[in-house]
């Protein structure tokens, strides 16, 4: 049967249909068809109208691809033809008598109990019949309580309502789109499902919360989409979904409808153990990694490995190196690869450079199943100016400040979030919860915290606006950071937050209830700067700078510190760590081994950027990554073995990790011998654990028979020597150890004689 015959055989429910006239003005109809009607729901969907003195229901649809359309009464299955009032595809049916108007809708509203009383059936240009829900008769995905939380800035699960949510309405599958754009005049949803023509899919505005929403039947996972926004200046702009779960591979910029519930997690044991473990007293050896350059794969786009391949390789490597965690440079979607991920556009989307969201879930799941934690860098301080991103999202300064003295970052050419807006804080806190919940991330390292805390950060006089009290502190950002930390620790016990904070701001890692910011850890940037400055000096000059090393113990327990030798120390002309070391080649390697050994025995959790464990000569390049071929040389393999053994020592010896954040875990034995540039100290654990004695020699001169005071008599076994031949050293040491002599020294009742190797560290533990 041809199309015309099929149309003629469809029953007409109400012959008086053809005598009814539309009550829509031609102006509004024209603006709707052109895509310029600001409130399309005032026309489209079911509306109560007055017809010949009685109430009737007008059902209207804009179906650009339809030749003909009907409304189908759900209880009876009967069809009612819709009249085509505009050749662009505007249809209307006015129902009276035979269809109860209240079953379709009244007072321009549709309640959840009545929205399903009819559907729209259309014949497309090929004659195919398609039946769907009326998008303008579907109730909002938001509840009244959701709206209340949004207004308060406390809707931490907004990722379950905003963005593109897979949804089934009356057995019709589709996608619910919702976006915050309170100052937009019109928001259209455009994508693969409508040929990127949004005239038929103009969202409805909920003025109480500034959210535009539309359910689109037939839209499905895998399809690309954007929000097309008409701003207050009459300009159309296409924007990526701020809550989009996936995105196209840059430089393409569309969001992708994604089902985040497909992956079957198998890391229950890890998650239960994490929740029951106090991270303060647990070992933490962190391998900082840029996934795009850590290892490359031939034949792949830019050599990028996929998340699944990376998971297997990283697990094997972390086990080989005894790292407990990996910390990933930002994995959120970013347009410019050279930003390393720190200029994020897709805050809810793992970058497509390495695969899909499900692939990244596999990555985290696999690492957890093999006892490796996953931390990610998170960037709530700023976002880039890319046209498809958050900047002037609805034509106004929505996420950022209007005033550039508050809203633009002079160092990075980026926009600063307006932490004073409830909705912006809500967006960011919900984003943090999202990564912990949907991807089982174990912790977030917050980038550039110092830039958030100070209004005058990197600004000249007159280039910033003081707070309400005339000060330089960013009070709104402080409140945000506290709210973020409270929410993370409340909703996900065992997860950690880490602050990259380079100033002396007090209480960064102290509880919010005690006046702190609430972070679990703070990067010890002071230790990093002082230690590298000291290590870069020729050994002959180090004696005059002993305080550069000992000063860290003055403040070591004022915060819960993590010691970072991060990517920031091996970029922008600084050179690699080994290239920063003084001396000839042998001394450079010895100094690097000395640096790592001192770092791993110093109180605090440990972080090392990839390539550092290889003694890489070149500074890091995000296009190339570590030079793995260096492992063909014994000297480089020796440094790698040293890092692996140091990690193992931290894990196996409670004295090296249990009391990282209290003075009870550290004791100077001798820090005053600046003439010989030596340091001797004890690391201690909880009662019942044996202390570790650490002896450091920062010169290339062997210190033979160096007397060191010890707290107990007996045989002190040498458990580590950075000068071992295994690591490429000269093998000066004390194997198998040293027996105490009975002579008191350094204020201790007994002492041992130690051979301190050149530019080396030795560790001893009392044998029971």
N, C-alpha and C positions, 0 to 999 in steps of 0.2 A: 504494500500500500504506500502511495507517495505521501509527501508531507502535507499537501493540501487536503487530501482525503482524510488523513489522521486528524487534522484540525477540525474538519466538518463533523467528524464523529464524536468529538468531545461534547458532553452535555452542557447546556446552559442551565444554571440553577435558577436564574431570576430574569425573566424577559424584560422586566422594567429597568434592568441595568442600562440599556441603551438610551433611556430617557433622562438619565442623571447627568448632571454637569459638575465639573470640577470647581472647587472653591479656591484654587491656587491662583495667585496673580501671575500674569505673564512675566513680570519682572523677576519674581522669585524663581519661576520655572527656568527662565533664561540663565539666571545666575547659578542655579543648581547644575544645569547642563554644562555650563562653562567651567564649573569647579570653583566658583567664587561665592557660593552661598555660605555664610559664616556658621549657620546652625542648621545643617541639613536634616537633623532629626525633627525640626519644626515642621517639615514637610513629609519626610519619608517615614515608613512604618505605619502602624495603625493610629488613626486619629478620629475622635468623635466629631461629627459634623451635624449641622442642622439641615434636614432634607424635607422640604414641604411640611414644615411644622413639627416634624418628628425627629428623634435622634437616630442617626445612622452612623456607620463606621466606614471611613475611607481608608483603604490600604493602598499605599503608594510605594513604588520601587523604581530605582534607576538601574536599568539593566542594559548597558551599552551593546552587549553581544547578543541580545535576544531579538528574535523576529516576532515572537508572541509570548504571552505570559498568562498564568492563571493563579488564583489562590485556591488552595486545596483545604477543605474543611477536615480537620483531623478526626473528629468523632465519626463522620460519615464517609469520608473519602471523596465526597463530591467536589467537582471543580467549578470555579466561577471565573470566566474570562476577565482579563484586565484590559482596559482600553489604552491603546498607545497614543499618548497625548503629545508626544514630541518624537520626531524621527530619530533623535539621538538615543532613544531607548527609555523614555519616561513612561511608566505604566501606572494606571489607577483603577481600582474597583471600589464602587460605593455599594455597601451591603445594607439592605433593609428587609425586614419582614422574615425572610426565610433563614437568615443567619442572625443569631442573637449577638447584637453588637458587644454586649458585655463579655461575651466569650472570646472576643478578639482584643478588645482594649477600650479604655475610656479615659476621658480627661487627659489625653495625650500621654498617658503612662501605661506601662504594661507590668504587671506584677509577676513574680516567679510562678505563681500558680496558674496564670492565664496565658503566658506568652506562647505556649505550645499548641494553641487551639487551631492554628493554621500554618501552612507552609506555602512557599512560592514555587511554582513550577514554570520553567521557561523552556522555550525551544530555541536552541542556539542557531547560528548561521548555517549549520549543516543539517538542521532539522532534528538534532538529538535532543531528547527531553531530559531535563535536569531538574531535580527537586531538592530544595534546600530550605533551611530556616530563613526567616526574614532577619537580616542582621540588626535592623533597627527595632526589633521586637524581643530581642534577647536581653535578659536582665544582666546587670553589671556583675562582673566577677568580684567586685569589691563589696564587702559588707559595711554596715554602718560603723561597726567597731574598727574596721580597717581605716575608714575615713577619719575617725577620731584619732587613731594612732598616727596617721599621716599628718594631721594638723599639729599634733604634739611633737612630731619628729621622732617617734618611737616605733615606727612600723618596720621592725628589723627583718621581717620576712617579706619585704616588698618584692623580692625576686620570685615569689609565688603568685604575684598578681600583675605586676608590671611587665613590660616586654612582650614577648610572643609566647603565650601559654597554650599548649595543646589542650583542647577542650571538646567535650562531647555534649551536645544539647539535643535532647530528644532523639537519640540514636544517630544524629548527624555529627560527623567528625569535622572539626575545623580548628581554627586558631583564634584565640582572644588576644587582640593587640591593645596595649595601653601604654601611654607615655605622658610624662609630666611636662606640660608646655603651657602654663597659665596665660601667657601673653600672646599666644598665637591667635590669628583670626580664623584660620582653617588648618586642620591636620588631615591629610589623606594618607592612607596606607597603600603603598605601591609595591609591587613585587611580581614574581613569576606567575602568581595565581591570577593576576588581572592584566597581564601584558604591560605592566608598569604604567597603567592608566588608572589614576586614583579617583577619577570623577565619580565612580560608582561605589567607592569605599571611603567616604568622608566620615571620620570618627565623630562620636558624640562627646560633647564637653560636659564634664561634671564640674560645675563652677565652684562647688564647695571646696574642692581640693585641687582644681586646675589640671585635672587629668582627662585626656582624650582617650576614648575607648571604642572598640568595634570588634564584634565577633564576625569572622569571615568563614562561612561554611566551605568546606572543600580544600582550604589551605592545609598544607601538611609539612611534616618534617623534611628538611633538605631543601626547601624552597628559599630563595633569597628575597629580601625585602628591605625597605627603608621607610622612614616617615617623611612625607613631603609637606612642608610647612609654609603657609602664607603668613609672613610676619606683619607687624603693625605698620611697616613702611611699604607694604604692598609687594614685597619681594618673595618669590618662591625659592625655598632652599630645601635640598635633600639631606637628611641627617641619618646617620647610623643610630640604631637603637641603643640608648645609654645602658639598658639592661639586657642587651642582646647576649645570648649564650654562646654564639659562634659567629665568625666573620669570614669573609673571603680572604684569600691570600693576597696581601698587599702587592702591588699598589691598588688592587680592587678594594672596594670599601663597603659593600653591602653586608648586612647582617643575614644570618641563616637561621631559619626555624629549627630548633633542636629539642630532642627528647632527652632530658638529663636523667631519666629513670631506667634506661636500658641496661646499664652496667650492673652486674651482680657482684657486689663486694664480698671479698673473702679475707678481710683483715680484722675480723672480730677480736681475735686474740690480741693483736697489737693495740687496738683501740681500747680494750678493757685494761690492758696493762698500762697504757699511757695515762688513763684516767686515775689509776691507782698509784702512780709513781710521782714522787715529789721531784720535779726537775732541778730544784735547787741543790740536791744532794747526789744527783746522778751524773755520771760522766757524759760530757758532750764535746765531741770532736767533729767540727763542722767543715765540710768540703764545699767551698763556694764555687759555683759552677754556672757558666753561660752555655746553655744547651746548644745554641747555634754554632758554637765554635769548639766545644770540648773535644769532640771527635767528628770527623767528616765521613761521608759515604760516597764513593764514586757513582756517577750516573744519577745523582739526586739533585734537585733544585738547590743551587748554591751549596751543594754538599750536605744539606741539612738532613740529619737522621730523624726518623719518626719516633714518637714517644715510646712505642713498644720496644723498638730496637735499643733506644737509649736506656730504658729500664733495665734490660738484661745486662748491658755493658756496665752501667753504673753500679749495679748490685755486685757484680763480679769485682769491680775495681774497689768499691768501698770495703768489701770483705778482705781483699788483698791488702788494703791500706789501713784497715781497722778504724775507718771513719764511722761514727755513729749516725751522722745526719748529713744530708746534702742541703745546701741553701742555694736556691735558684735565683739568678738575676731575673727580673720580672718576666713572668710568662703570660701576662695579659697582652691582648692584641695591641700592637703599636705599628704605625705606618712607616716609620723610619728605622731601618735595621740598625743604623749607626747610633741610635739612642740607647741601644742595649736593652730596650724595654722600659726605660725610665720616663718615656713620654707616651703615656698610655692613652688610648682612645677607647678600647673595649674593656672596661673594668670588670665585666662579668664573663669575658670570653678568653679562654686560653688561646695563645697564638696558633693560627692555622699553619704556621711554618713547619710544624712537626706533627700535624695530624688533627684529628677531631677531638671534641671534648671527651668522648668515650675513650679515645686513645690515651688522653692525659689521665683519666680515671684509672685506666689499666696501669699506667706508669706509677702512680702513687700506691695503688693496691699492691703491685708487685714488689715495690720497695718495702712496704710494710710487712708483707708476708715473709720477707727475708731480713727483717729486723733493722731496717734503715729508715730513719725518720726523714720527713720532707718539710723543709722550711722554704718560704718564698718571700722575695722582696715585694713590698707593697708601697705604692706611691700616692698617698692622699694629699701631698703638699701642693701639687701643681699638675697641669695637663696642657697638652700642646694646642696650637692655634689652628690645626688642620680644619678645613671648612666643613668636613663631614662629621666633626666631633662635637664636644660639649660647648665650645666657645660660641657665645651668643646663640644658644640652641634654638630659642624661639624668636630670635631677632633682638632679644634683650639680654642684658648681663644676668643670666639665670643662675648659673653655677659659680660665676666669678663676680668680682666687684666691678662696678661701673667705673670707678676712679682708678686710673692706672697706678697711682701711688699705693693702692691696696691690691689691685687686681692683676698686675703684671710682674713677673719675676725678671729682674734685670740681668741675672747671670745666665739664665737658660732660655730666655725668650719665650716663656710659657705663661700660662694664666694661673693665678692663685685662687683656690677654692674660697668661697665666701662662707666661712664657718659660722657666721652669725645667723644664717638661714636654717630653720628647722629642717627643711626638705633636703638641703645639701648635707647636713650632718647625718640625717637619716639615710641618704643614699650611700654614704661612705661606710657607716657602721654596718648597715645591711650587707654591703659588699664584703666586708671582713667576715661576717658571719657566714656568708655564702660560700667562701672558699674553704672555711673550716668544716662546714656541714656537707656541701655537695661534693667536695673533692677530698675530704678527710685530711686536709693540710694540718700539720702539727704545730705550725707557728708562723707568725708574720713578722718580718723585719721591716720596720717602718723607716723609709728613706727620708733623709733631709729634715729631721725633726727640728734642728736648730733654726732652719729657715721658716718654720711654722711658729716658733715661740716668740720671735722678735719682729716687731713691725718695721724696724730699721735695718733688718738683715740685708747686707750688701747694698745699702742705699746711702746716698749722700744727704747731708743736712738739707732739709726742705723737700726731700723726695719721699717723705713718708708722713703718715697721719698718726699722731699719738692716740692712745686709748682714752677712755672717758675721764681717767684720772691724770692725764698728761704724761703717762709713762710709755715705755717702748714695748711692753709685754703685750702679746696678742691674746687678750683674755678669751676671745671666742675660740681660738685654736686650742688653748689650754683646756677649756671645758670639753671640746671635742675629743681630745686625746684621752682625757679621763673617762669620758663616756664610752669611748671605744674599748679601753682596757677593761673597764668593769663589765661591759657586755660580753667580750671574748671570754674572760675568765669565769663569768657566771654561766654562760651557755655551753662552754666547752672546757670542762676541767681537764687539766693536764696540757692543754695547748699553751704555747708561750708567745709572748710579744717581746720584740727586741728593738731598742731605739738606737738609730744612728744619730747621736747627739754630741756635738763637738765642743760644747761650752761647759761652764761650771754650773749650769742650772741645777738647783738642789732637788733631790728626791725624785729623780726620773724613774728609778726602779723601786720606789717606795709606794706602799698602798695608798689608794685615793683617800681612804678614811683617815690616813695619817698625814694628809696634806700633799702626798706625792702625785706623780702622773700615772702610776699604776703599771708600768712596764715590768715584765719579768726580769729582763736583762737590759744593760746599756753597754754599747760598744765603748771600750776604753781608748778613746782617741788620744788622750794625753799620754798614756803608756806607749801607744804606737809611735807617736811623734818623738817622744823623748828617747825611746829605745833605738829607733832607726837613726836619729841624729847622732846618738852615741856610737852605734855600730859603724857608721860611715866615716868616723874619725880613724886616723892611723893609730895603731895600738900605742905608739910612743906618747901620744897626746891624751890617751883615755884617762890616765890617772888624775888629770886635772878636771875631769868631768864625771867623776864617780857619782855625784849627786843626780845626774841624769837617770841613773839606774835606780838608786835608792829612794828617790823622791816618790815613786809610785806607791811605795808602802805607807806613805803618810796618809793617803786617801783611798787605799785599795779596798777598804771595807765600808766606805760611805755609800757605795752603790753595789748592785749585783752585776759585776763587770764580765763582759766577754772580751777577750783579747783578739783583735782583728788584724790580720795581714791580708787585706782585701784587695779587690780589683783596683780600688782607687790608688793603691800604692805602686802600681806597675803600669800606669798609663800616663798620657799627656807629657811625654818627655822625661818622666822620672826614671825610666829604665826598669829592668827586672830587679828582683831582690838581690840576686848574686852579682849583678853588675854594679849595684850600689855598695858592695862590700870593698874595702881597701885591700891593697897588697897584690902580690903576684897570684897566679892561678891557684896554686895550692892554698894560699892564705884566704883567697876568696871563698873557696869551698869550705875551709875550716871555719871561717867566720860565719858562713851561712848555717853550718851545722851547730855552731855555738849559739847563734840567734834562736834557732828553732828549739834547741834544748833548754835554753833559759826561758823561753816563752812557755813551753809545755810544763815547766815546773813552777812557774809563777802562778799565784792564785788567780782564778778566773776560768771560764769556759774558753775553748780555743776555736779559732776560725782561720783557715788558710785558703787562699784563692788558687784555683787550678793552675798548674804550671809551676807553682812555687815548689812543689814536691819533686819536680824534675830538675831543679836548678836551671830553669830556662834562661838563656842569655838575652833573648830579645824581650822587650816589653810586650804586653798582651795586645794583640790585634784581633778585633772581633771577626775579621774575615778568615783568619788563619788558625788561631787557637794555639794550644801547647805544641811544642816540637817534640813529638813522641820518639823521633829517631835518635834523640839524645840518649835514650836508654841503651843504645849500642855501646856507650862508654861507661866504664866502671865507676868513674867519679860521679856521674849523674845517677846511676843505679844506686850508688852508695847513699846519696841524699834521699832518694825515694825509700830505701830500706830504713833509713834513720827515722823518717816521718812515720812510717808504718810501725816501727818499734816504739816510738814515743806515744803514739795513739794507744798501742796495746798496754804500755805501762800505765797510762792514765786509767784505762778501763779496769785493769787487774789490781791496782793498788788504791785502796780507799783513801789513803793519805793524800793522793794527788787529785781527788775530786770531791770528797764528801763535804769539806769545809772551805769551799772556795770563797765564801762571802762573809767569813767571820775571822777575827784575829786569832781565834783558838786554833785555826788551821795553819798558822804560819809563825815561825820564830827565827829571828836573826841569830846566827852563831857568830858571824864576823862580817860586818859591812864597813869597817873602818880602814881596811888595808888598801887605801887608794894608791899608795906607792907601787904596789905590785899588781894593782887592778884585779883583785880577787874578791869574790863574794862567796860566803858560805851560809846556808840557811837550812832550816828543817821545814818539811811539810808534814802535817799531822791530820789524822782522821778522827772519827768518833772514838770514845774510850774502848780499849781492847784491840785497836789496830796499831800496827807498828809504824813509827815515823820513817820518813825518807830523808836522808841527808844528801844535800846537793852542794857540790863544790864547783865553782866556776872560775875559770882563768881567762881573762880577756886580753892576754898578751901572747905572743908566739914563743915566750920563754917558758921552759919546763920548770915547774915548782916542785922539786924533789923533796921527799920527806917533810912535807908541809904538815905541821901539827894542827889538828882540828879537834876541838872539844866536842864530846858526845854525851848525851844524857844518861846512857846506860853502858855498862861494861859488857864485853863479849866480842864475838866475831861479827864485823860489819861487812857483809857481802857486797861486792861491787855488782850492781844489777844493770848498769848502763855506763857506757863510755863513748862519747861522741867522737873520740879519736881512734876508735877501733878500726882495724884494717877492713872490717866488713863495710864500713861506711866511707872508705877511702882515706882514713887517717893514718898516723904514724905508729899507732898501737902503743903509745905510752899510757900506762895505766896501773892497775892494782890487782889484777886477776890473781886469785879468786876473791880477794878482799883484804881487809886489814883488821888485826886483832888489837883491841884496846890495850894500852900500856899501863894503866893505873895512874897516870899522871893527869891531874886536873889541868884544864885549860879552857880559855874563853868562858870562864865562869861556870864550867861544867865539871862534874866530879871525875870524869875520865876523858881520855883522848885517844885518837888514832893518828898514825902517820900516813899521809896521802901523797901520791905522786900526781900532781895536777898537770894534765897534758897541755900542750900548747894550743891556745885558742880552743879550749875544750871544756866539757862538762862531764863530771862523773857523779853517779848516784850510788848510795849505799843504803842497805836495809839490814837491821840487826837480825841475825839468825837466832831463832828460838832454840 
